[in-house]
């Protein structure tokens, strides 16, 4: 962090500090406390990267004032790659380094600056099934068939210290992102901050279920982010989906996801953020939230975001990740869900009425703020 125009850096137990949203608001950043939770995560990202050139105090004010005509820089913490689209990204980055060396430049200038996780989950073929040895036989044949690919990945790890490769046969990238890779809060021991991710797969939005902002991008954008460059995005309008009631026995999260997809397509949410809130939120566990968030590309939303709450913390504990540092940071930021913020539009959904397309009605034709 090079600038701190709003004097927002504060100390936090277990870390050297964090960028306080409350302190920034008190110093004149704007009405941050009534922003949707997803918008506040973006504000923290901008505050933390302020440098007076590519990231400025005006970007913070644009978010605070919900100026949807403005663009802001967003610098994700990490990049999620799957093998089909991730291998070309790595090849491009190595080519950049080699070209830099040919020109007499320092290859470190085009080295990855963000953490990259590549999960091999699209390549595995099944030749044997229904036997005790099936998994071992299939994996061995995978390594034999694609030996050049795995030699390349092993070599790439020696070139890029920020690259972690998950071998085949362990899980799909979005599952592992949700269960293992995501931190929710990262930077413990340094400047604590919200986790964030872009992935080379449209369904990266599944991670929104764990209160982590993220979405799918193309290979060029992924390369740019890995090199430390920001993504420029419009200040997003945020549509709040207020949930009440609970899903009836026999109604699955997929039923809810399909209901949402059909209705939000009809409502029109392209390039908007969907944020879930309301008393019904507490009844949805993180796996169900992931099913819903996974569908964001189907209705064109940038994200389908769930604020952090007790369900989020319980999921971290169940999957073996630290909880106390996450809880402490979220509490310090006022980001543990406890109230309904102001949205640009609000939709209501009674979960108990979800079946083959529940009664979904807009409660406002104008912004609710």
QUILIN-V565717 format. One record per helix or strand of 3 or more residues. SS is the DSSP state (helix for helix, strand for strand). FROM is the first residue (numbers start at 0). TO is the last residue. If there is no record, write none. Layout:
# QUILIN-V565717
SS|FROM|TO / SS|FROM|TO
This chain:
# QUILIN-V565717
strand|8|11 / strand|14|18 / helix|20|25 / helix|31|33 / helix|36|47 / helix|56|63 / strand|70|73 / strand|77|81 / helix|82|101 / helix|106|109 / strand|114|118 / helix|133|144 / helix|146|158 / strand|162|165 / helix|172|180 / strand|190|193 / strand|195|198 / helix|201|209 / strand|212|215 / helix|218|225 / strand|230|233 / strand|237|243 / helix|252|266 / strand|272|276 / helix|278|282 / helix|285|292 / helix|295|298 / strand|302|305 / helix|309|317 / helix|323|332 / strand|344|349 / helix|350|352 / strand|359|361
